[in-house]
Amino acid sequence: MNKTHCLTAALAVLLAAPTAVATQTANAQTVQEAAKANAQQMIILSEDFSKMTSGSESNPDLSFNINTCTGMPSNDIFYSCVNPDYTQTPGWGSYQVYPAGGMIYFNNTRADDYYAAHFNTPVFDASADNGIYFVSFRARLINNAPDYAGLGYTTQDVTDPKNPAYTEYGNVKNMTSEWKEFTLRFEQGKKATRVIFREEDGVKVLLDDFKVYYEKTAVGSPNVLRHLFYTGTSFRPRWNKVEGATKYYVNVYKSDEEGNIGEQVVTDLETTDTICTVRNIVPGVIYRYNVTASDGTSKSQPSRYVVLNELQSPTPDDVEIAADGSYTATWEKIPNALFYNYYVYEDRIAENDGEFTLIDEDFNSVTDAGGSKMDWTPGNEPKDIQTQAKGYPKGTNMNGCFAAYWAPLTGGYVMVDGWNYFYDVVKNVQDTETGEDLKRYAKIETPVLNFSADSSVKLNVSLWGDYASDDLDKEHNYPEYQVNAIAAIVAFNPETGLYEEVERKHFDLDKKTWKNVECEFSKGYEDAKIVIYATDGPSVLYIDNLKVTQQLKKGDAFATCIECQPGLVDAKASVTLPADYAKKNIYQRVVAVNNHKSLFLNLEYNWYSGPSELQLIHEASETAINDAAADAAAVEVARYAVDGTQLAAPQKGVNIVRMSDGTARKVVVK
């Protein structure tokens, strides 16, 4: 049966809600053209198999064992088992590969992927030129095989030899019974890299004259950073400055989830800066782009391909609120969005100067979305804990809070299970194309809050951390670990369109005992949330009595979520506001959600658009203003835009007005 190449140790990883971003990486499934005319080939590894003299091209020696090990592949044993007497460089590995008179022969006799015929390189340094390197070789089939997917290949980052990370994969296309030279371009070379070739379909393959190299040009290739300001029709790619470069060229192509490169839509967009704006792209279309540096005479290798697969932020329509407080919110559908999360906020006003409680949650009534909860207690967990991968807890004071790998407990608290996260940290699991962090965080997140930037934010919470053995680490005699906790503020970055961690605190907990902990974040952030998650050990963390406070001035407004409707398939939401809504400013916002497919880990994870702006849909009536007599005597002393810029005159939209009595209010200017 013909099939495309797959990873034999694929990781089943799911991240519920990405809140941070790392540097991007890219794909290399496309076979690139041969070396640039002005490039110098710098050989990293070369093997002509001239020492494998047994057998011949027409009669490979299937009785000759080139390995120092025997038996079936087990763990890492076949990654370096080729007898060094038969290669120019030690450290090669193989299974079901035989000598054929100065070349090698793949003789796969099994249908099982794991035991497929394979041949791998020693570990080598491919980090030069931002990790762009080439593998060339000659190869042919013994007999033509119609619709043959091709010899499969994968690459590994072997920085941690015990946990090699798969980085790139693909198939060698267009192989026939005629000898051909193939050149593969890879884009994620590391200081410790390994390339593995696998034959998984029972097709007999000969291979010879193997070489790994990078191309040294007058200027190096750019290191592309995460793009900024995606709008649906434009975005801003950016990259690090390249020494000696005087200009750069950006090329953009249509693509797909599999990493295939299609029609070119932007050709050599030239700039002398390290950032530019690409316009006239189509919302919902997946693109990939690269950047080439030039010194005015010669060009570098193109950078790695970078994926552009974003969701536009929805824009809610204006609403008409009925006398009973009901309304239907609508917005235009976002291309590629699978569903939407809709949120309603109201302003709470500080009546006096002092410490203001933003969140006070005891979890006494918490349930899952179906109204259920679990009945175990800390230290008496079932052997096989059943947790929910992700969800929006019900019965809390935190409308819109979110949890992952969690369970509600009848005792009036919540539990998160850090087992998966513990091992994902060891493996540094991430989408190697986008750099997205795919660790399975066991966490609970508050709803998005608009903290004041003028004062610190205090957190107080009760935590219970398990003390558990690592039952997978047999080599170190099953060590035990204390489960601890991290609390972090993640704030929305409008440039990247992501929630990114801006501040964190680590809590050392006591062995299987409740501990009340507190911390103080240096300041508040607009459009931010607090995350608490398990860390340091492969077991559970219990969370209770969560309280968040901040010093506010009399009249300061704080928007808090009063309703969350997640998972809306249609672009609309039906809402009935609380009975006292007329006395408060009411806002709405929408987030679009889709699934991203990780190109090299063969997994999917949720991907979120940037949230829509917090849109005022109802302005508080005069009867709702605290201290009406003082308000009557107070006069306006300053006016600001929502971003804090002082205004000389009223400006259309939401204005923040500071009054002479020290209070502030939000007003809408039509």
URHU-V77095 format. One record per run of one state. SS is the DSSP state (helix for helix, strand for strand, loop for the rest). FROM is the first residue (numbers start at 1). LEN is the number of residues. If there is no record, write none. Layout:
# URHU-V77095
ss->(SS:SS)
from->(FROM:FROM)
len->(LEN:LEN)
This chain:
# URHU-V77095
ss->(loop:strand:loop:strand:loop:strand:loop:strand:loop:helix:loop:strand:loop:helix:loop:strand:loop:strand:loop:strand:loop:strand:loop:strand:loop:helix:loop:strand:loop:strand:loop:helix:loop:strand:loop:strand:loop:strand:loop:strand:loop:strand:loop:strand:loop:strand:loop:strand:loop:strand:loop:strand:loop:strand:loop:strand:loop:strand:loop:strand:loop:strand:loop:strand:loop:strand:loop:strand:loop:strand:loop:strand:loop:strand:loop:strand:loop:strand:loop:strand:loop:strand:loop:helix:loop:strand:loop:strand:loop:strand:loop:strand:loop:strand:loop:strand:loop:helix:loop:strand:loop:strand:loop:strand:loop:strand:loop:strand:loop:strand:loop:strand:loop:strand:loop:strand:loop:helix:loop:strand:loop:strand:loop:strand:loop:helix:loop:helix:loop:strand:loop:strand:loop:strand:loop:strand:loop)
from->(1:21:22:27:28:40:48:67:68:77:80:82:83:84:87:93:96:97:100:104:107:117:121:124:125:128:132:133:142:152:158:161:164:165:172:180:187:193:200:205:217:224:229:234:240:247:256:261:272:275:276:278:280:287:295:299:300:305:309:316:317:326:332:339:350:354:362:367:368:374:375:388:389:391:392:394:395:402:405:406:410:413:418:419:428:430:431:436:438:443:446:449:450:457:466:467:470:474:477:480:483:484:494:498:508:511:512:514:522:528:536:540:553:557:569:572:577:581:584:586:599:603:609:615:619:622:625:628:634:636:642:646:647:653:660:664:670)
len->(20:1:5:1:12:8:19:1:9:3:2:1:1:3:6:3:1:3:4:3:10:4:3:1:3:4:1:9:10:6:3:3:1:7:8:7:6:7:5:12:7:5:5:6:7:9:5:11:3:1:2:2:7:8:4:1:5:4:7:1:9:6:7:11:4:8:5:1:6:1:13:1:2:1:2:1:7:3:1:4:3:5:1:9:2:1:5:2:5:3:3:1:7:9:1:3:4:3:3:3:1:10:4:10:3:1:2:8:6:8:4:13:4:12:3:5:4:3:2:13:4:6:6:4:3:3:3:6:2:6:4:1:6:7:4:6:1)
